[in-house]
Amino acid sequence: MTIQAELIENAAGRRVPAVVNGSETVPYQGVGKHQPQGRKSGPPIRISSDYPANGDKRLPDLETALRACGLADGMTISSHHHLRNGDKVALQALEAASQLGVKNLRWFPSASFPCHAPVVDLMEAGVVHHIEGSMNGPLGAYCSEGKMRGLGVLRSHGGRWQAISDGEVHIDVAVIAAPIADAFGNCNGAHGPSACGSLGFALADSIHADRVIVVTDNLVPFPCIPWQIQGNNVDFVVEVESIGDPSKIVSGTTQITRSPDRLKIAEYVACFLRDAGIMRDGFSFQAGAGGIALAFAAFLREMMREAGIKARFIRGGSTQVLVDMLNEGLTDYILDGQTFDLAGVESIGSDARHVPTSPFTSYNFNGKGNFATMVDAVVLGATEVDVGFNANVVTHSDGRLLHGIGGWQNCLFAGCTILAVPAMRDRLPVIVEEVTTLTGPGELIDVIATERGIAINPRRTDLIDATRDSDLPIRPIEELQAEIESICGGKPQRPKLTREPVAAIKWVDGTVIDTAWRVAG
Amino acid sequence: MTIQAELIENAAGRRVPAVVNGSETVPYQGVGKHQPQGRKSGPPIRISSDYPANGDKRLPDLETALRACGLADGMTISSHHHLRNGDKVALQALEAASQLGVKNLRWFPSASFPCHAPVVDLMEAGVVHHIEGSMNGPLGAYCSEGKMRGLGVLRSHGGRWQAISDGEVHIDVAVIAAPIADAFGNCNGAHGPSACGSLGFALADSIHADRVIVVTDNLVPFPCIPWQIQGNNVDFVVEVESIGDPSKIVSGTTQITRSPDRLKIAEYVACFLRDAGIMRDGFSFQAGAGGIALAFAAFLREMMREAGIKARFIRGGSTQVLVDMLNEGLTDYILDGQTFDLAGVESIGSDARHVPTSPFTSYNFNGKGNFATMVDAVVLGATEVDVGFNANVVTHSDGRLLHGIGGWQNCLFAGCTILAVPAMRDRLPVIVEEVTTLTGPGELIDVIATERGIAINPRRTDLIDATRDSDLPIRPIEELQAEIESICGGKPQRPKLTREPVAAIKWVDGTVIDTAWRVAG
């Protein structure tokens, strides 16, 4: 289905839809340029005498609970991705909505995964109108092909919090999968057969949604401690046999890359932090769970040990490597948005120094500051970068929308943002003339590290000065680009894109930074 | 100064002002009868780029911070009573406002104490227009004498949360005293030279106020863990030499009563819980820090030990007795609104089973339930009770407003509410014909325990049946009343009250349940 929309050019020179799913958009205006007005949204006032005095809010099943919530055509229903590709709850909820005969829902997941592929059928059947949220895999492909009846809207973790708390997205019913909960609705993610770590992604929904349902397979007597989600924000509790497939919720171990090229990138990045003087007592860093990021953390750990240096905090996505560093005394704290392996889950559930965070504390741009700007260095990936240091994380070079933004945009505000990327993928250069989809503006990206050398953003003269005596292969980005192109046989082809938008890519402040276009059949 | 106001009669037959400080009131309509409309209030949307990227929000002093907050004539400034009679911050803030030349402030403390007596001078000077919040001691007397230019408004802890979150009270500037904080504004109350336990009373202000200042005498590097108040809600941080007088913040020990009469009341109450079958495995209770309550907890502890019974949770105000019960395994958790002695502070700062609560989780009536209704039994005090089981906690029998409501009203929703009161005070009967100031409706008060006998509310036939075989002196309240009057030489005199309101007494839902009147000179 083709979507017609007026397009306007934003401050980054990208064409974006003037209207998205019936609401006027604000085009991206530059970093920190958009000045929002007004007050944050509040949920409806409820009174406790409408809730059971004994605190028991259980209903027998999701269908009953959704009916009690008054779920109706055209409403917005939200879910969350802390169970990742093992989640069973979002689909159960949408299927229960289908049983109720409800149509044209906006599904507002914090992210969707391949396990949610059957939502395609629910979109075909008219139960779900469209998805607003990260679409990994098959749902992204469905969207890319222009089959969704509304536009996709991709937001960062912080941007999702911003959209909810500022009233841009009104959630009618939030469905929260909880690895441990009590009948009052207090819950957390750190314990039980489906333990995933933190429920931070669901926190905004629990505070702002009109109605909140907690779904658990591990009910304990009140009080469930700690209450990361507070029962005082919860309307109903539903027990199910299983909220997820533990083998897909977290991996037992996350693998450090064995690729020599990627190991080299990881080592370069660790050495860069050392040589630039960022690795010093009391510093902080964040790295994800990808193979390069894991290897980077392992290299850095070694250097910290050697130099006798201790971090004040490390931001997770936590993994065994970070947990080891905490236990070894190489950091005072792990501040953790999500746990990526069983060691992370075990640690966040038992060590008071391993602290769950939320997109509010970590990332929300429309707040009184957030943690992301206080992190000294962050190591991220990208699908493409360009010579202006702009980067893309949502589409592939063929224009297909296959990834969510996650916390990536929010992390760009760290003291030093490093994109650690292989020089080429499938013999296609990763450094391009202009990124297919602008996800992060170059002015926030400081370093691009590949196995063929490291490019520092010319704006960061401080980093250039600090690493002047380093042995690292620090080179202008154009030189890196030319070398990679010479190996790959020239510049990559630009993807064939239509002029039909399929998704709006939001910047952290709620403005639209770019558009994903329908891929040419 | 005399305040003229139209009076209307509420559902309890009490005359209450139709307008309080310029806002129309809703008269009390009965328990659970008022149906509020609308949505909760939200604070202004802020953007993180207006805050320091390094997270350092410090300003040199309170005057600078209040100026940066834009404090102006007629605004509302809030403070909190977790430092109790040792608090130095509220007065410092109001004096800084005075230095700025600001006039006619509404001071909105969660409670005021004798240490705040100098606020009388600030009211005389026109800096503070009036106080909305519990007024203990000299400020209550000032209000009672009709000297305040506006009406006092007394709210329960839960009612204060309700008023803030539902938008009834708009706080322009919240000033939060923090025993430990980082420069970003994360803070808690459990550590440092001025440790007080929990900062729960300040939580609503931190979420809803337009501007938030954290004042600390114990700054630590980011992150301050745990962040009971989140720095993401904080605008400015001010360091001062001392936020309070530790000797007055918490007592080293809280004394169990030595009065034989009061010990007898405490034992009666503990036996009542046992005989009524309330003391059973997995039960819960709440008792305060008064001499009777402490003795009650000690008696109950003994009975629980003997019977091999374990509570699921105990609600604090925590004390040494409760902490001992936690450590001894007589309860799984302490859910704690405030700590009353050093043992409580030590425990809440170090034991994950000793959990800080807030008026939101514990008490807020306009929420999706709260903890208060889930507590099996609560033991409270009162200044007067009447034969309809109505009770007064805010005025003395002479009509003087000398106490705040605290969590008292909110606790009435427990499974079994017991008022433990001496039969007489200063040879005046505590059981009266009609309470001077209605603070809690009789339908929520189940048991009145005195040293001369125990009266069960006739509505609670279940409790009457359950204790039919008890050896306790359970008697009709009229019989108790008559006996006490015969000892005291008759019914107490009714106080001489004017028809000039000086304060509105709120019910938990924001309606006005009664009025405090100017006492006749």
Chai-1 contact restraints between the chains, C-beta under 6 A:
chainA,res_idxA,chainB,res_idxB,connection_type,confidence,min_distance_angstrom,max_distance_angstrom,comment,restraint_id
A,G32,B,S49,contact,1.0,0.0,6.0,A-B,restraint_1
A,P36,B,I45,contact,1.0,0.0,6.0,A-B,restraint_2
A,G38,B,I45,contact,1.0,0.0,6.0,A-B,restraint_3
A,R39,B,G42,contact,1.0,0.0,6.0,A-B,restraint_4
A,R39,B,P44,contact,1.0,0.0,6.0,A-B,restraint_5
A,K40,B,G42,contact,1.0,0.0,6.0,A-B,restraint_6
A,K40,B,P43,contact,1.0,0.0,6.0,A-B,restraint_7
A,K40,B,I45,contact,1.0,0.0,6.0,A-B,restraint_8
A,S41,B,G42,contact,1.0,0.0,6.0,A-B,restraint_9
A,G42,B,R39,contact,1.0,0.0,6.0,A-B,restraint_10
A,G42,B,K40,contact,1.0,0.0,6.0,A-B,restraint_11
A,G42,B,S41,contact,1.0,0.0,6.0,A-B,restraint_12
A,G42,B,G42,contact,1.0,0.0,6.0,A-B,restraint_13
A,P43,B,K40,contact,1.0,0.0,6.0,A-B,restraint_14
A,P44,B,R39,contact,1.0,0.0,6.0,A-B,restraint_15
A,I45,B,P36,contact,1.0,0.0,6.0,A-B,restraint_16
A,I45,B,G38,contact,1.0,0.0,6.0,A-B,restraint_17
A,I45,B,K40,contact,1.0,0.0,6.0,A-B,restraint_18
A,I45,B,D166,contact,1.0,0.0,6.0,A-B,restraint_19
A,I45,B,N366,contact,1.0,0.0,6.0,A-B,restraint_20
A,R46,B,K368,contact,1.0,0.0,6.0,A-B,restraint_21
A,I47,B,N366,contact,1.0,0.0,6.0,A-B,restraint_22
A,S48,B,F365,contact,1.0,0.0,6.0,A-B,restraint_23
A,S48,B,G367,contact,1.0,0.0,6.0,A-B,restraint_24
A,S48,B,G369,contact,1.0,0.0,6.0,A-B,restraint_25
A,S48,B,N370,contact,1.0,0.0,6.0,A-B,restraint_26
A,S49,B,G32,contact,1.0,0.0,6.0,A-B,restraint_27
A,Y51,B,K368,contact,1.0,0.0,6.0,A-B,restraint_28
A,Y51,B,G369,contact,1.0,0.0,6.0,A-B,restraint_29
A,A53,B,T373,contact,1.0,0.0,6.0,A-B,restraint_30
A,G55,B,M374,contact,1.0,0.0,6.0,A-B,restraint_31
A,D166,B,I45,contact,1.0,0.0,6.0,A-B,restraint_32
A,I225,B,V355,contact,1.0,0.0,6.0,A-B,restraint_33
A,N232,B,F360,contact,1.0,0.0,6.0,A-B,restraint_34
A,N232,B,T361,contact,1.0,0.0,6.0,A-B,restraint_35
A,N232,B,G367,contact,1.0,0.0,6.0,A-B,restraint_36
A,N232,B,K368,contact,1.0,0.0,6.0,A-B,restraint_37
A,D235,B,K368,contact,1.0,0.0,6.0,A-B,restraint_38
A,R312,B,P221,contact,1.0,0.0,6.0,A-B,restraint_39
A,V355,B,I225,contact,1.0,0.0,6.0,A-B,restraint_40
A,F360,B,N232,contact,1.0,0.0,6.0,A-B,restraint_41
A,T361,B,N232,contact,1.0,0.0,6.0,A-B,restraint_42
A,F365,B,S48,contact,1.0,0.0,6.0,A-B,restraint_43
A,N366,B,I45,contact,1.0,0.0,6.0,A-B,restraint_44
A,N366,B,I47,contact,1.0,0.0,6.0,A-B,restraint_45
A,G367,B,S48,contact,1.0,0.0,6.0,A-B,restraint_46
A,G367,B,N232,contact,1.0,0.0,6.0,A-B,restraint_47
A,K368,B,R46,contact,1.0,0.0,6.0,A-B,restraint_48
A,K368,B,Y51,contact,1.0,0.0,6.0,A-B,restraint_49
A,K368,B,N232,contact,1.0,0.0,6.0,A-B,restraint_50
A,K368,B,D235,contact,1.0,0.0,6.0,A-B,restraint_51
A,G369,B,S48,contact,1.0,0.0,6.0,A-B,restraint_52
A,G369,B,Y51,contact,1.0,0.0,6.0,A-B,restraint_53
A,N370,B,S48,contact,1.0,0.0,6.0,A-B,restraint_54
A,T373,B,A53,contact,1.0,0.0,6.0,A-B,restraint_55
A,M374,B,G55,contact,1.0,0.0,6.0,A-B,restraint_56
